[in-house]
Amino acid sequence: MIDLPLQLDLSVRLVVAALLGLAVGFEREIHGHPAGLRTHMLVAMGSALFTVLSAYGFGTASAAQPIDPTRIAAQIVAGIGFLGAGAILKDGIVIRGLTTAASLWATSAVGMAAGAGEFVLAAVATGTILVSLWPINALAERLHGTALAEVQLRLSMEHLDALGEVSTVLVGNRLEIGQISTQRLGKSSYRADISVRGRTPAVIASAIESIDKIPGVDIISTSQSD
C-alpha cells in the first residue's frame, strides 16, 4: 500500500530542491553562463530524487538485509563531475566556466540536503552560493577596477602560431588577458581581437611596442573600453 503522507513529504522535498536550484540558476542565466535555469534546477531536483530513492526507495533495513541509504547518494558527487566538466570551456588560452561548474557541484549538494529533509541547511547553502556568485563577484570586479580599464587590441597576423608569441609578450608584461577571438580573413590572413588589463599605461604601451616587433603581426587598432 502506498504511504501517501510519506509520498507527499518526499514530493515536497523535490519541489524545494528544484526551487533552490532555480534560484542559483537564475543568477547564472542573467549573466549569460552556459548552465542556467534549467540545468541548475534539474541538477538540484535530480540530486534530491537520488537521495530520496537511496533512503526510501528500496524498503527498510533489517538485520538480515541491511540497507545503506548513502549508496546511491554517494555517487552523485562523482557523477556531477562529468556535467561540470562540460561547462568548462577553453577559449584560446583563457579557461571559462570554472565558477559555473562549481555552482553545479554545490547545487547538487543543495539538492541532496533538500532530499534528506534538511531544508534549513539547503536554504543556507543556497544563500551562500548566491552570495559567492553575485556580491563576491561584484567585489572582485571592484578590485579589478583599481587597474586600468580594459584595452582592446585588434591584430592582423599571417599565421595563427603568432598568437602564442603575442600571449608570451602579454604574460611577460604581467598583463591580465581576457577574451581572445580569432577570424580567418583569407589565405595567410587572420584577425585576432584580444582584451587585456594592466596596472599602468606604460606597461600596456611597452607590451604593444613588443607585439608590433613580432614578424607577421600588425596592430590594426587599440581602444580602451568604457
Summary of the structure (lengths in Angstrom):
residues: 226
radius of gyration: 24.5
end to end distance: 66.1
largest distance: 80.1
contacts: 692
relative contact order: 0.12
helix: 57%
strand: 18%
